[in-house]
Amino acid sequence: MIDYNGIKNFDELIEREHGKIGTDSRNEYEENATLFIVSEMLKEARKESRMTQEQLAEKAGTKKSYISRIENARGNIQLSTLIRIFEKGLNRKIGLTFL
């Protein structure tokens, strides 16, 4: 059981639960968190555009099942396909930041 006493901020909580940056546990957590964020961004953008998954997939040149997998934060996402979905399918630009 994790001891939450003495935790002062969110970063300390994440470190306590998932380990220090660079550990396998923390890397897995960070990857899953990023995938979740991307899935929510795609879902929100698609809904704002009043499109179904099928309509988006057709416009972006991919399959509905791929859109569904991304929106449900399952599986791997190819960056080139994600960019195409946002740019061709939703007419939006993606900006990337590397830390």
C-alpha positions as CSV (number, residue, x, y, z in Angstrom):
1,M,0.0,0.0,0.0
2,I,1.3,3.5,-0.9
3,D,1.8,6.0,1.9
4,Y,0.4,9.3,0.8
5,N,1.6,11.3,3.8
6,G,3.9,14.1,3.0
7,I,3.0,14.4,-0.6
8,K,2.9,18.1,-1.6
9,N,2.1,18.1,-5.3
10,F,0.9,16.0,-8.2
11,D,4.5,15.3,-9.4
12,E,5.3,13.7,-6.0
13,L,2.2,11.6,-6.2
14,I,3.0,10.3,-9.7
15,E,6.5,9.5,-8.6
16,R,5.3,7.7,-5.5
17,E,2.8,5.6,-7.5
18,H,4.8,5.0,-10.7
19,G,8.4,5.6,-9.9
20,K,11.0,8.1,-11.0
21,I,11.2,9.3,-14.5
22,G,13.0,6.8,-16.7
23,T,11.9,3.7,-14.8
24,D,9.9,1.1,-16.7
25,S,6.8,1.7,-14.5
26,R,7.0,5.5,-15.1
27,N,7.5,5.1,-18.8
28,E,4.5,2.9,-19.1
29,Y,2.4,5.3,-17.1
30,E,3.5,8.3,-19.2
31,E,2.8,6.4,-22.4
32,N,-0.7,5.4,-21.3
33,A,-1.4,9.0,-20.1
34,T,-0.3,10.4,-23.4
35,L,-2.4,7.9,-25.3
36,F,-5.4,8.8,-23.2
37,I,-4.9,12.6,-23.8
38,V,-4.7,12.0,-27.6
39,S,-7.8,9.8,-27.5
40,E,-9.8,12.5,-25.7
41,M,-8.5,15.3,-28.0
42,L,-9.5,13.3,-31.1
43,K,-12.9,12.4,-29.7
44,E,-13.6,16.0,-28.7
45,A,-12.5,17.4,-32.1
46,R,-14.6,14.8,-34.0
47,K,-17.7,15.6,-31.9
48,E,-17.1,19.4,-32.4
49,S,-17.0,18.7,-36.2
50,R,-20.3,16.7,-35.8
51,M,-18.8,13.7,-37.5
52,T,-19.2,10.0,-36.8
53,Q,-16.2,7.8,-36.6
54,E,-17.1,6.3,-39.9
55,Q,-17.3,9.8,-41.6
56,L,-14.0,10.8,-40.1
57,A,-12.3,7.6,-41.2
58,E,-13.6,8.0,-44.7
59,K,-12.4,11.6,-44.9
60,A,-9.0,10.8,-43.4
61,G,-8.5,7.6,-45.5
62,T,-8.4,5.1,-42.7
63,K,-10.8,2.7,-41.1
64,K,-13.6,3.3,-38.6
65,S,-12.0,0.6,-36.4
66,Y,-8.7,2.5,-36.3
67,I,-10.5,5.7,-35.2
68,S,-12.4,3.7,-32.6
69,R,-9.1,2.2,-31.2
70,I,-7.5,5.7,-30.9
71,E,-10.6,7.1,-29.2
72,N,-10.6,4.2,-26.8
73,A,-6.9,4.6,-26.1
74,R,-6.1,1.1,-27.3
75,G,-3.2,0.0,-29.5
76,N,-0.4,1.9,-31.1
77,I,-0.9,5.0,-33.1
78,Q,1.2,5.9,-36.1
79,L,2.1,9.5,-36.0
80,S,1.7,10.0,-39.7
81,T,-1.8,8.5,-39.5
82,L,-2.7,10.7,-36.5
83,I,-1.6,13.8,-38.4
84,R,-3.6,12.8,-41.4
85,I,-6.7,12.2,-39.3
86,F,-6.5,15.6,-37.8
87,E,-5.4,17.5,-40.9
88,K,-7.4,15.8,-43.6
89,G,-10.2,14.4,-41.6
90,L,-10.8,17.4,-39.2
91,N,-9.0,20.2,-41.0
92,R,-6.9,20.9,-38.0
93,K,-3.2,21.3,-37.5
94,I,-1.1,19.4,-35.0
95,G,1.8,20.9,-33.1
96,L,4.4,18.6,-31.5
97,T,6.6,19.4,-28.6
98,F,9.5,17.3,-27.6
99,L,10.7,17.5,-24.0
